[in-house]
């Protein structure tokens, strides 16, 4: 589901040298820490950029370098010991662990999935079974196909009657208006705002969170580190998560400051989109600021169970080892 990642550099050493990397003021008194993004800078990263701008990492004794993604994923870099933290998603972390990468989620960025199926309002697609006889623009993911088919079947439709042409690009505006597909999977806090409020398209959405009687909720995005980092340097993990938590708590109460922090670090990002997205996400990061980052066993178990039911994860997968709340403040 990360088809939109930009290939900027192939290794962390090269990535750190890219002009897009953002670091706090260097100091011999600060310990260097790297965090790899899952996509280009956006409001999912608000707390990270706000913590950097307000010196929260430095207050914890950390010199944090923010790295944009490259050909090698953040989880791969974590597993190889070439990065300290990475933004990722549950649907990436589970297969990574099954392939031998001992990576662990230490915080949920948003408490609930903010994905939706988006379509033009004129298409009349308002519920999953309406997809019957229509096309869904696919990223080519097995999880994606399983979710769409479950949604349609659960709503009384025939999933075999939904066609899934591959996405020609990630420009959903072109794909929808040129009828390359009728619906696509987007993130409401970014793509829907861009299409509806910036591009002015008359669109409708089917939020995944409205259908958790059929499909699971899951953490996307999340912040991960390696088990080795947890074992060898738990103090740094705790300090990083503490500063990051502070940043997201600020983003919740002051979304404008969060948008400005991202725009200052990445001026190429549309400022209007940042402002609208930060405001939309502020109440959705968590149901209470003091609970930011908290992960629930029921959410993880439900998601992994869905993967197992669809033969996308091994029956023996150790879900409990994939995540922890231990490094969140107060835990």
C-alpha positions in Angstrom: 0.0 0.0 0.0 3.0 2.3 -0.1 3.0 2.7 -3.9 3.5 6.5 -3.5 6.8 6.3 -1.7 9.5 8.4 -3.4 12.8 6.6 -4.2 15.3 9.2 -3.1 18.3 7.2 -1.8 19.0 3.5 -1.4 20.6 3.4 2.1 20.4 5.3 5.3 23.8 6.8 4.9 22.8 8.3 1.6 19.4 9.2 2.9 20.9 11.1 5.7 22.8 13.2 3.2 19.7 14.1 1.2 18.5 17.7 1.4 15.2 16.6 2.7 16.6 15.2 5.9 15.8 17.4 8.9 17.9 17.3 12.1 18.0 19.2 15.3 21.0 21.5 16.0 24.0 19.2 16.3 25.6 19.0 19.7 28.2 16.7 21.2 25.9 16.4 24.2 23.1 14.9 22.2 22.8 11.3 21.1 22.1 10.8 17.4 18.8 9.1 16.5 17.3 8.5 13.0 13.7 8.1 12.1 12.5 7.1 8.6 9.2 8.3 7.3 6.8 6.1 5.4 5.9 8.7 2.8 6.7 12.3 2.0 6.1 14.7 4.9 2.4 15.0 5.8 0.1 15.5 8.8 0.5 11.8 9.9 4.0 13.1 10.9 2.7 16.3 12.7 3.9 15.3 16.1 7.3 14.4 14.9 7.9 17.7 13.2 6.4 19.7 16.0 8.6 17.9 18.6 11.6 18.7 16.4 10.7 22.3 16.0 10.0 22.9 19.7 13.1 21.1 20.9 11.4 18.2 22.7 13.9 15.7 21.4 16.8 17.9 22.4 15.2 18.2 25.8 15.5 14.4 26.1 19.1 14.5 25.0 18.5 13.4 21.4 19.7 14.7 18.1 17.0 13.4 15.7 17.4 13.2 12.0 14.2 12.8 10.0 14.7 10.8 6.8 12.4 10.6 3.8 11.9 7.0 2.4 13.9 5.4 -0.3 14.0 2.1 -2.1 14.8 0.3 1.2 11.8 0.5 3.6 12.1 1.9 7.1 11.3 -1.6 8.5 14.1 -3.1 6.5 16.5 -0.4 7.8 15.4 -1.1 11.3 16.0 -4.8 11.0 19.4 -4.2 9.5 20.4 -1.8 12.3 20.7 1.2 9.9 17.8 3.2 11.5 16.5 3.7 15.0 12.8 4.3 14.4 10.4 4.2 11.4 6.9 5.1 10.5 5.1 2.1 9.0 1.7 0.4 9.0 0.4 -2.8 10.6 0.0 -4.4 7.2 3.7 -3.9 6.6 4.9 -4.9 10.1 3.2 -8.3 10.2 4.8 -9.7 7.0 8.1 -8.0 7.9 8.1 -10.0 11.2 7.2 -13.2 9.3 10.2 -12.7 7.1 12.5 -12.5 10.1 12.6 -8.7 10.8 12.4 -8.3 14.6 10.5 -5.0 14.4 8.1 -3.8 17.0 5.4 -1.1 17.0 5.9 1.2 20.0 3.1 3.8 19.3 -0.1 4.1 17.2 -0.1 7.5 15.4 -3.9 7.5 15.0 -6.2 5.5 17.2 -8.5 4.3 14.3 -8.1 3.6 10.6 -8.9 6.7 8.6 -9.0 4.9 5.2 -12.1 5.2 2.9 -13.2 4.1 -0.5 -13.7 7.3 -2.5 -15.8 7.8 -5.6 -17.5 10.6 -7.5 -20.8 11.5 -5.9 -22.4 11.1 -9.4 -21.5 7.4 -9.4 -24.0 6.7 -6.7 -21.7 4.5 -4.7 -22.8 4.9 -1.1 -22.3 1.5 0.4 -20.1 -1.5 -0.3 -22.6 -3.6 -2.2 -23.0 -0.6 -4.6 -19.5 -1.6 -6.0 -21.1 -4.6 -7.8 -20.9 -3.9 -11.5 -18.3 -1.2 -10.9 -14.5 -1.0 -10.9 -12.1 -0.5 -8.0 -8.6 0.9 -8.7 -6.2 -1.6 -7.2 -2.7 -1.3 -5.8 -2.3 -5.0 -6.4 -2.2 -6.0 -2.7 -3.7 -9.3 -1.5 -4.9 -7.6 1.7 -6.6 -5.0 -0.4 -8.5 -7.6 -2.4 -9.5 -9.5 0.7 -10.8 -6.3 2.3 -12.8 -5.2 -0.7 -14.3 -8.6 -1.3 -15.2 -9.0 2.4 -16.9 -5.5 2.5 -19.0 -6.3 -0.6 -20.0 -9.8 0.5 -20.8 -8.6 4.1 -23.2 -6.0 2.6 -25.0 -8.6 0.5 -23.2 -8.1 -2.8 -21.4 -10.4 -5.1 -17.6 -9.6 -4.8 -16.9 -11.5 -8.0 -18.9 -8.8 -9.8 -16.4 -6.1 -8.8 -13.6 -5.5 -11.3 -10.2 -4.5 -10.0 -8.1 -2.8 -12.7 -4.6 -1.7 -11.5 -4.0 1.9 -10.7 -2.2 3.7 -13.6 -1.0 6.3 -11.1 -1.7 7.7 -7.7 -3.4 10.7 -9.1 -7.0 9.9 -8.0 -8.4 13.0 -9.5 -7.4 11.9 -13.0 -8.4 8.3 -12.3 -11.9 9.2 -11.2 -12.7 12.0 -13.7 -11.3 10.0 -16.6 -13.2 6.9 -15.4 -10.2 4.7 -15.1 -11.9 3.3 -12.0 -15.1 4.1 -10.0 -13.6 3.8 -6.5 -10.2 3.8 -4.8 -8.7 3.4 -1.4 -7.6 6.7 0.1 -6.8 8.3 3.4 -9.5 10.8 4.4 -7.1 13.0 6.3 -5.0 13.7 3.2 -6.4 12.4 -0.2 -10.1 13.1 0.5 -9.3 16.6 1.7 -7.1 17.2 -1.4 -9.8 15.9 -3.8 -12.8 17.5 -2.2 -11.5 20.8 -0.7 -8.5 21.6 -2.8 -9.5 20.2 -6.2 -13.2 20.9 -5.7 -14.4 17.4 -6.8 -17.9 16.3 -5.6 -16.9 13.0 -4.0 -18.5 10.6 -1.6 -16.7 8.2 0.8 -17.2 4.8 2.5 -15.1 5.0 5.7 -13.6 1.7 6.7 -14.3 2.5 10.3 -18.0 2.5 9.6 -17.8 -1.2 8.6 -15.9 -2.8 11.5 -18.7 -5.4 11.8 -17.2 -6.8 8.6 -13.6 -5.8 8.4 -11.1 -5.1 11.2 -9.8 -1.8 12.5 -6.0 -1.5 12.5 -3.1 0.8 13.1 -2.0 2.7 10.1 0.3 4.5 10.6 2.4 3.4 13.6 5.9 4.1 14.9 8.2 1.1 15.1 11.7 0.3 16.3 13.8 -2.9 16.4 13.7 -5.5 19.2 17.5 -5.1 19.3 17.1 -1.4 20.0 14.6 -2.2 22.7 16.9 -4.7 24.3 20.2 -2.8 24.0 19.0 0.8 24.6 15.6 1.0 26.2 16.4 4.4 27.6 16.7 6.0 24.2 13.5 4.3 23.0 11.6 5.7 26.1 13.0 9.2 25.6 12.2 9.3 21.9 8.7 8.1 22.5 8.2 10.6 25.3 9.3 13.5 23.1 7.2 12.2 20.2 4.1 11.9 22.5 4.6 15.5 23.6 4.7 16.6 19.9 1.5 14.8 19.1 -0.3 16.2 22.2 0.7 19.7 21.0 -0.6 18.8 17.5 -4.0 17.9 19.0 -4.5 21.2 20.7 -2.7 23.4 18.2 -3.1 21.9 14.7 -2.0 25.2 13.1 1.4 25.0 14.8 1.7 21.4 13.6 1.0 22.4 10.0 3.5 25.2 10.2 6.2 22.9 11.6 5.8 20.6 8.6 5.7 23.4 6.1 8.8 24.9 7.6 10.7 21.7 7.2 9.1 20.8 3.8 8.0 24.0 2.1 7.2 22.1 -1.1 4.1 20.6 0.6 0.8 22.5 -0.1 0.2 24.8 2.9 -3.5 24.9 2.5 -3.7 21.1 2.4 -1.5 21.0 5.5 -3.7 23.4 7.4 -7.0 21.6 6.5 -5.5 18.2 7.2 -4.0 19.1 10.5 -7.3 20.5 11.7 -9.2 17.4 10.5 -6.7 15.0 12.2 -6.4 16.9 15.5 -9.4 15.2 17.2 -8.6 11.9 15.5 -5.1 11.2 16.7 -6.7 9.8 19.9 -9.8 10.1 22.0 -7.8 11.9 24.7 -4.4 13.5 24.5 -3.0 11.5 27.4 -3.8 8.3 25.5 -1.8 9.2 22.4 0.1 6.3 21.0 -1.9 3.7 23.0 -2.4 0.3 21.2 -5.1 -2.2 22.1 -4.7 -6.0 22.0 -8.2 -6.4 20.6 -7.3 -4.2 17.6 -4.1 -6.2 16.9 -5.7 -9.5 17.4 -8.7 -8.6 15.2 -6.4 -7.5 12.4 -4.0 -10.4 12.5 -7.0 -12.7 12.8 -8.4 -11.2 9.5 -5.0 -11.8 7.9 -4.9 -15.4 9.1 -8.5 -16.0 7.9 -7.4 -14.9 4.4 -4.2 -16.9 4.5 -2.2 -13.7 4.6 -0.4 -14.5 7.9 0.7 -17.8 9.5 -1.6 -19.3 12.1 1.4 -19.3 14.5 2.1 -15.6 14.2 3.0 -14.1 17.6 0.8 -11.0 17.7 1.8 -10.0 21.2 5.4 -9.7 20.2 4.6 -7.3 17.4 3.7 -4.3 19.6 4.1 -2.8 23.0 2.8 0.2 25.1 5.7 -0.1 27.5 7.6 3.0 26.3 4.6 5.4 26.3 4.7 7.9 29.1 3.0 6.5 32.2 3.5 2.9 31.2 
